[in-house]
Amino acid sequence: MRFDTLPEWLAWQENLHFTEVDPGLDRIGLVWQRLNHVKTLPFKIVTVAGTNGKGSSVAMLDAILRAADYKVGTYTSPHLLCYNERIVIGGQPCDDMAICRAFDEIDQARADVSLTYFEFATLAAIILFCEQDIDIALLEVGMGGRLDAVNLFDADIALITPISLDHTQWLGEDRETIAYEKAGVIRESKPVVCSEPEPATSLLAYADKLNAPIFRSGHQFRYQLEDNNWSWSNAEYDWAGLALPALAGDYQVQNAAAVLQVVSLLTEQNFKIEQIHVHRGLTTVRLAGRFQEIVGPVVNHYFDVTHNAQGAKNLAKLLDSNECAGRTIAVLGMLKDKDASAVAEILAEQIDVWYVGGIMGNRGLTGVDLTSQIEGNVPTKAVYTHETILIAYEQALKEAKKGDRIIVFGSFHTVEAVMRLLV
């Protein structure tokens, strides 16, 4: 084995390939062939693509399926505090040695083929899922869909969450182009579920070309939000009085509605899932970094991985609906490929003071660059620029008074840096 510990493997993988992001299936496909694994896997696959809501959708579907006693493997990215969060079986992250063994198997098979950090993770997840004899895998696309490593494996059901502008330098500058890339996870004659009632025409055309049955919110399935519960129906089911998802935000009901359509399709494929399993799953689901609250002795902290305009709109609604006696203080850090200006403009009315910090690494924005991007949309006197996220947070905490709240957001990296201090 090349390395004995998971941190050593990961440090090596970060610099193995010439670039961090390299879309395409040729290299990973060749290594998978060398591993003597077949492309058709011995378990069902639900592939989740989209811009926002992928992680929440995977978490809810996982919770429902496990409530119905199915052995579920989830592959998600990025992680918050621990790499092992990416590869989870039966609700438990795979341990270091299991992942290291999978990495070694991949390393032996790849020979001279260079793989990215994400491609190593994807292959490791599938290897471990095969070893553990799971019933179903929930695979979250890393970026896009058509050329994403996850798309090497054929989805039995594709779930496409709301699509907006993100990763534009790789996926395209408009929603139609981006939606075409996301639609790449659809397979011929296999169903696709859309969280949005009106998906982009490029996505609809892609599904039509493949003769893939499409299930759209507000069309083939519907939901209605009530005061303390919600209802959902399609051609086969009519469920009333459903528990609200245990994830903050009314928009999570939109995600849950699409998840229930996936559940309905799985029942047609001989999965036995009943309303009681739906209730248990929705009420027990947990997902770190989605308007996650940590109560403090002086101020409450909220953590949200929001990093694009659509996510910022959802965050603005959450801040409005959760009253605060004092000020709302932001700790913000973002990556270079995100539209920081749009995010700041949307949240300008909800946030009183901005503590901006830089994210280390090639993809991270420095504090100075991030401030220059947002200062046209927020009062300059309310922005304080710092070299790192931790320094920005320390200053925010020092200035916070009882009754204030601190919202840490803008990137998984931003949330991770501060959350490590509190958990």
SULVEN-V51708 format. One line per field, one symbol per residue. ss: DSSP state (H for helix, E for strand, L for the rest). phi: phi as a letter, one per 40 degrees, with the letter a starting at -180 (. if undefined). psi: psi as a letter, one per 30 degrees, with the letter a starting at -180 (. if undefined). A space follows every 10 residues. Layout:
ss = ???
phi = ???
psi = ???
This chain:
ss = LLLLLHHHHH HHHHHHLLLL LLLLLHHHHH HHHHLLLLLL LLLEEEEEEL LLLHHHHHHH HHHHHHHLLL LEEEELLLLL LLHHHHEEEL LEELLHHHHH HHHHHHHHHH LLLLLLHHHH HHHHHHHHHH HLLLLEEEEE LLLLLLLLHH HHLLLLEEEE LLLLLLLHHH HLLLHHHHHH HHHLLLLLLL EEEELLLLLL HHHHHHHHHL LLLEEEELLL EEEEELLLEE EEEELLLEEE EEELLLLLLL HHHHHHHHHH HHHHHHHHLL LLLLHHHHHH HHHHLLLLLL LEEELLLLLE EEEELLLLHH HHHHHHHHHH HLLLLLLEEE EELLELLLLH HHHHHHHLLL LLEEEEELLL LLLELLHHHH HHHHLLLLLH HHEEEELLHH HHHHHHHHHL LLLLEEEEEL LHHHHHHHHH HHL
phi = .cbcbcdcdc ccccbcccac badibccccc cccccgcccc ccacbbbbbh bbgccccccc cdccccccgc cbbbbbaccc badcdcbbbg gbdccdcccc ccdccccccc fcccbcdccd ccccccdccc ccfccabbbc ccagidbcdd ccbcccbbbb cdbacafccb bhcbcccccc cccdccbdgc cbbbcccbcd cccccccccc fcdbbbdgbc ababcbcbaa baaacbbabb gcccdcbchc cccccccccc ccddccccbg cbbbcccccc cccbcbacgb fcbbcbcbbc bbbacdaacc cccccccccc cbcbcbcbbc bbaacccbcc cccccccdcc bcbbbcbcbc hcccccdccc cccbccbbdd ccbbbbcbcc cccdcccccc bdgcbbbbah adcccddccc cbb
psi = kelfleeeee eeefgelfle kiklfeeeee eeeffgklej lhllkjkjla ekgeeeeeee eeeeeefggk jkkkjllald fkeffejkkh fkkkleeeee eeeeeeeeef cgkklleeee eeeeeeeeee eghlekkjjk kekceegkee ffkkkekkkj lkkaklhffe flfleeeeee eefffklkgk kkkkfkeilk feeeeeeeeg hkkkjkkfdf lllkkaegal lklaffljkl hkkkkhkkkf ffeeeeeeee eeeeeeffgg kjkleeeeee eeffkkjkgj hkkjklfelk kkkkgkglee eeeeeeeeee fjkkebljkk jkklleglie eeeeeegeff kekkjklkkl lefkkleeee efffffflke fgkkklelee eeeeeeeefk lkflkkjjlf leeeeeeeef ff.
